[in-house]
């Protein structure tokens, strides 16, 4: 074991996610050309029609796996303006894919089975597979319904065989819990991991090390870099740059001259497989706030004592939320709603981060002095923004003066 663990980041992408979720209830459709799109699911439609047209048996919602394949609606019968949300692997060779109009797709692959989208079901399985991952490797960044980044660096098995041991465990655990397969790329960073997860689809694992970049990454087209879209791709092509290797061969200076400072620098780094972005476990909150609506409208002067108590309670609640979540903030503000429903906010940014209830109460009180309080109040709120993680602000003996920077990046 090296003294300092090497950074190992995984990108996990579920295989044909929507189609695979549909196959869990309609296994008889597995491997067939199939598109999902158009209207919302009409849950009992198929069952209802079966009971009319195939009355030899009483059909219920438990019989989905028994529905004869020839009973499913076909793309050729579709009329309307819907588009494809996803197409199964077997449908793709016919030239149909996401975002294509269903009627256009019907001309290319009329025999494809057409299923309506069922996002409730997809979200349910999305939550399930992410829960499996979090229990094994808690540093997980949610990247949408069917993909995540995972920091393998400090997780048991995350370094063995470049991360393959942990990737295999996660793959198997997800399959055992959901019946779904996924593909995983493990690499020194997110950029490479994202590319690697595509190398071995479906149900694959790909391991990329720094030393593999020339062999595995450079032959790929530039568009395989997440962040190089059609526009940049076309511009690179106009300079004769097709592959990532050709991009890497350009001087950083040349790229900056042609693509600007930040974009040029990024292109150069990306082509060399450099990417320092951390895996972000949850979206960072912008602010923490508490507010309360009064049982009766209160007046700043006549109900001063009561308002004061509420104000203190709000400050304490916000402070408690901040401390529990591990944040401190510098911008302290208030929100008021008057009896005419007009809303007023005021805030102040102080010199140091805080999660102290008394400090929050004090600064919020100063904000309150900047408001015309002649009208009665319906609602009072206290908010703390410009947050930082308190753990990132612990004074460091090496560089105390930079201790409060860099928490976002
Ligand atoms: Mg996917």
Boltz pocket constraint, residues with backbone or C-beta under 6 A from the ligand:
constraints:
  - pocket:
      binder: B
      contacts: [[A, 13], [A, 14], [A, 15], [A, 16], [A, 17], [A, 146], [A, 147]]
      max_distance: 6.0
